[in-house]
Amino acid sequence: MKDASEPPTALPRSLLVLGGTSEIALATARRLIARRARTVWLAGRPSSALEQAADSLRALGADARTVAFDALAPESHETVLGKVFAEGPVDMVLFAFGVLGDQAHDERDPLRAVQVAQTNYTGAVSAGLAAGRALQSQGHGSLVVLSSSAAERARRADFIYGSSKAGLDAFTQGLGDALHGTGVHVMVVRPGFVLTRRTAGRPRPALATTPEAVATAVELGLRRRSETVWVPGALRLLMAALRHMPRTLFRRLG
């Protein structure tokens, strides 16, 4: 664990991952462990997968610990984060929880659609405010939030997921503005289509990326103290064009 007197640097020695079984989160944790991270908290619903994820990081030499976290239980978020921060300074909090949902199914089942929104957005609001306060209280640290390129403009094919990520993205930017000047660095990461188990079987777009590529971009963003990171970088220009495309044309993209 980092000594409280040690000055903060760009790359963390301790990190808390909300969404501890996420492939992107674990790729990021592995990359940061290879650099300087030593303590990793994996937060998620208790499961064998969460314990296996912690074991995989211990095999790399990290002090990996698990803590129960449920995005759909916002009343517990402040307590969960308080437990982790009470153990010592946390240099970085990574938000990596969320669900893709099933657009066709969720359109016919409003309760399922609401659960996507509650997981991806509402859960992040409560956890984000709690994390922001904790980082501000200790006077340093980074809050890294995995958003999505889908947040830029919701498509017909995934507007439930896209709208939830748009809310998350806007909230994180606002939180970053609120914490500006406090010593807390807030970074939004907007990956495109990421090749993971969750996306297996879905059509693969030309600019698909990998968890390892996202992890590399996160490290570079931390070093540069970036506020927004696109993965791959070419998505920035593509999404700028799509954002300004007339709606009648955009609708035809499917």
N, C-alpha and C positions, 0 to 999 in steps of 0.2 A: 504493500500500500504506500502511496505517495506521502512523504512527510509534509505536514501542513505548511512548513516554512519554505518548502521548495517552490521557486517561482514557476508559474505555468508556462508551457511551451506550446507550439502549434499542434504537436501530436500527443495524444493522451497516454498517461500511464494507467489510468483506471477509466473504465467505461461501463455504462449501464445500457443494456439493449432491451427495449420494450418490443417484444415480438421475437423471443429468443430462439425460435426454430426457423426463422426466415433464412432462406439460402443466401440472400443478399447480405443480411446482417452477419451471418457466420463468415461469409467471404471477407467482409469488412473487418470483423474481429480478427480473423487469421492474419490479414495484412498488417493490422496495427500491432498485433502481438509480435510479428516479425520485425517491427520497427522498435517499439519501446513499451508497449502496453503490458502490464503484469497482472492487473486485477480486472476481471470481467464478470459482471452480473448479467445473467440471462433471465429475463422476466417473461413469464408466459403462463398459460394454464398448465398445472402440474400434469406431467405425462412422461412416458418412457422416452419419447422423442426429445423432450427438453433435457432430461438427464443425459441422454446420449450426446446431445450437442455440447453439454458442459464437459463431458468426458473427452470429447474430441479436442477441446481447447486445452484441457489439462495435459493432454499428450504433447502439446506444443510448449509446455512449460508455464502456462498461465495459471493463476489462482482463480479458477472459474467457479462461480457460485450461482445457485438458482433461487428465484423468488417468485411467488405466485402473483400473477397479474392477469386481469380480465378487462379488456377494453369496454365490455358491456356492463361493468360495475364501477361507474365513475365515483360513487361514494367511497370507494376503497383506495382510489389513486393516491391521494395525499398521504395516507398511512403507509402504503407500499413504498413510495419514493422516500418518505421520511425514514423508514427503516434502513434503506440502503445508504442514504446520506449520513445517517447517524454512525455508520461504520467508518467513515472517513471521507476525504474529498473525492468527488467524482469529476473527472476532467471532461467527460463527454457523455451525453445522453443521446442515444440513437433511437428514433421512432421508426420501427420497421414492421409494425403490425397493420393488418388490413385484409380485406377479402375482395376477390374479383367479382363474386356473384355470378349469376347466370341471367343475362339480360332478358332472354325470351321468357324464361320461367318467372323471373322477378316482376316483369310487367304485369303478369296475371295474378301475382300474389303480393299485394301491397305490404303485408307484414314482413315478407322476406326482403323487399326493397328497402323498407325502413331499417331493417337490421344491417344492411350494407351501409346505409348512411350513418347509423349509430356507431358502427365499428370504425369506419374510416374517418369520420368527421367528429361526431359528438365525443367519442372516447378520446380523441386526440386533443380536443379543447380542454377537457378537465385535466388530462395528464400533462398537456403542454403548459398550462398555467401553473400547475404544481411543480413541474420541472424547472420552469423559468424562475419561480420564487426561490427554489432550493439553490440553483446555480447563482442567482444574484446574492443570496445570503452569504455564500462562501466567497464571492467576489471574483470568480473566474469560471471558465468552462465553456464548452460548445454544446449547442443543441442542434442536432442534425436530423432533419425530417425527410423521409422518403416520400415524395409526392409522385407525380407522374406527368408525362407529356400530355396525357389525356385531360389534365386540369386546364389546359390552355383553351380548349373548345370541345364541348361534349358532342360526340357523334351519335347519329341515330343508333348505331350498333351497340353502343355501351354508355348511353347517357346517364344511367343510374350510377354506375361506377364513376364515370367522368365528372358528374356533378358533385359527388362526395369528395373527390380529389380536388376539385376546384375550390370547395369550401376549405379543405385542409390547407391548400396552398395559400389562399388569401389570409387565413388565420395565422399561419406561420410567418408570413411577411409582416403582418401587423404586430405580432409578438416580437419579431426582430426589431421593429421600429421602437416598440415600447421599452425594450431592453438595451437599446443603443446607448453607449456611454457608461454602462454599468460593469463592463468587464466580461459580459456574456456575449459570445458569438453565436448567432443563429444562421443556419444554412439550409436552404431548400434544395433538395436534389430531385431533378426531374428526368428519370430514365424513360426511354421508350419501351418497346416490347422486350422483356427480359426472358431469356430462355431458362426456365426453371421447371420443376415438377408441376407447378400449378398451371403453367401455360402449355404443357405438353399436349399435342393434338390440335392446337389452335393454329390457324394459318400464320405462317412466319413472314413478317414484312421485311422489306429490304434493309432497314436500319435496325434490325434486331441486335440486342446486346446480351451480355452475360453478367452473372453476379460478380465475377472477378473484375470485369471492366468497370462496373459501378463502384466496386471497392477501391480501385485505382483512382477513379475520379473523386471519390470522397477524400482520400488521402491528399490529393493535389489541392482540393478545395480547402482543406484544413490548413495546409501550409500557406496558401495564399490568403486565407481569411475571407474566402468568397462568400457572397450572400446567396447566389444562385448557381447551380451546377447542372448542365445538361449532359445526358449520356445516351448516345454519342453526341459530341459537340455540334455535329451537323444538324441536329434536330432543332437547334435554336432558330436557324434561318428557315427551315421547313415550316415550323409551327408559326413563325411570324407571318409567312405567306398564307397559311391556312386560316390564321386568325382574322385576316383582312379579306378573305375570299367572300364574295357575295353569297348570301345564304342559299339562293337558288342553285348555285353551282356546288356549294359545300354539301348540300343535301344529297346530291347525286353520287357522292363518294361512298355512300353506304356506311 
